[in-house]
Amino acid sequence: MDDTPDATAVTIENDRAIIARPQAKMLDERALRSLSQSLDAASGANAGIRLVILDLSRVSVLPSIALGSLLQMSHQCAARRQTLKLAALQPQIRKVLSLTRLDEVLQLADSVDAALQ
């Protein structure tokens, strides 16, 4: 994990999957843009990896702009023949996804380990 004061920092780890861990409490427009750019760069550098995991354990606020951005990221991953999974969602984020029925469109996992299965 990066200890820089930038709350929107994203850590990309390459193993069997690209794992992005946003360090922001809220995924605002700036954090989403940084996240999307980081995923695009990691995917380009690791074209053979077919799984992208967003570890949202630190995210407690998901504004409406983030919902559309998550769908867009899912479509971008699909275009690269990758699967996007959202992992370790806090209960309030899971509830928002359920109320908007995005939990039926996006793949959710209880943890990063579960997403890797």
C-alpha positions in Angstrom: 0.0 0.0 0.0 1.2 3.5 -0.8 1.6 5.8 2.2 1.4 9.0 0.2 -1.2 11.5 1.3 -3.1 11.3 -2.0 -6.4 9.7 -1.0 -7.1 8.7 -4.6 -4.0 6.5 -5.0 -4.7 3.2 -6.6 -2.4 0.2 -6.1 -2.3 -2.3 -8.9 -1.0 -5.8 -8.2 -0.3 -8.4 -10.8 -0.5 -12.0 -10.0 -3.5 -14.0 -11.4 -5.5 -10.8 -11.5 -5.2 -7.0 -11.7 -6.3 -5.8 -8.2 -7.1 -2.1 -7.7 -7.4 -0.8 -4.2 -8.7 2.7 -4.2 -7.6 4.5 -1.0 -10.3 7.1 -1.2 -13.2 7.1 1.3 -15.4 8.4 -1.5 -15.1 7.6 -5.2 -15.5 11.1 -6.6 -14.9 12.1 -10.2 -11.2 12.6 -9.7 -10.7 9.2 -7.9 -12.8 7.5 -10.6 -10.7 9.0 -13.4 -7.5 7.9 -11.7 -8.9 4.4 -11.1 -10.0 4.0 -14.7 -6.6 5.3 -16.1 -4.7 2.9 -13.7 -6.8 -0.1 -14.8 -6.4 0.8 -18.5 -2.6 1.1 -18.1 -2.4 -2.2 -16.1 -4.6 -4.0 -18.6 -2.4 -2.8 -21.5 0.7 -3.9 -19.8 -0.7 -7.3 -18.8 -2.9 -8.2 -21.7 -3.1 -11.9 -20.7 -4.8 -11.3 -17.3 -8.5 -11.9 -17.6 -9.6 -10.9 -14.1 -9.8 -7.3 -12.7 -10.8 -6.9 -9.0 -11.7 -3.6 -7.4 -11.1 -3.9 -3.7 -13.6 -1.4 -2.3 -13.0 -2.1 1.3 -12.0 1.5 2.1 -14.8 3.1 0.1 -17.7 4.1 2.2 -19.4 6.7 0.0 -20.4 5.9 -3.6 -22.0 9.0 -5.3 -24.3 8.5 -8.3 -21.5 9.4 -10.8 -19.6 6.3 -9.5 -22.5 4.0 -10.5 -22.2 4.9 -14.1 -18.4 4.8 -14.0 -18.5 1.3 -12.5 -20.8 0.1 -15.4 -18.5 1.8 -17.9 -15.4 0.1 -16.3 -17.3 -3.3 -16.5 -18.0 -2.7 -20.2 -14.3 -1.7 -20.9 -13.1 -4.9 -19.1 -15.6 -6.9 -21.2 -14.2 -5.3 -24.4 -10.7 -6.5 -23.3 -12.1 -10.0 -22.5 -11.7 -9.4 -18.8 -14.1 -10.0 -15.9 -14.6 -7.2 -13.5 -15.4 -8.1 -9.9 -16.1 -5.7 -7.0 -14.8 -7.1 -3.7 -15.1 -6.3 0.0 -17.9 -3.8 -0.3 -19.1 -2.1 2.8 -22.8 -2.8 3.7 -24.0 0.7 2.6 -22.3 0.3 -0.8 -23.8 -3.2 -1.3 -27.2 -1.7 -0.4 -26.9 1.0 -3.0 -26.0 -1.5 -5.6 -28.9 -3.7 -4.6 -31.4 -0.8 -4.7 -30.3 0.2 -8.1 -30.2 -3.4 -9.2 -26.6 -3.1 -10.3 -25.8 -6.1 -8.1 -27.6 -8.1 -10.9 -25.2 -6.6 -13.6 -21.9 -6.3 -11.7 -20.2 -9.3 -10.1 -19.7 -8.9 -6.3 -17.5 -10.8 -4.0 -17.2 -10.8 -0.2 -13.4 -10.4 -0.3 -10.5 -10.2 -2.7 -9.8 -13.9 -1.9 -13.3 -14.8 -2.8 -13.1 -12.8 -6.0 -9.9 -14.8 -7.0 -11.8 -18.1 -6.7 
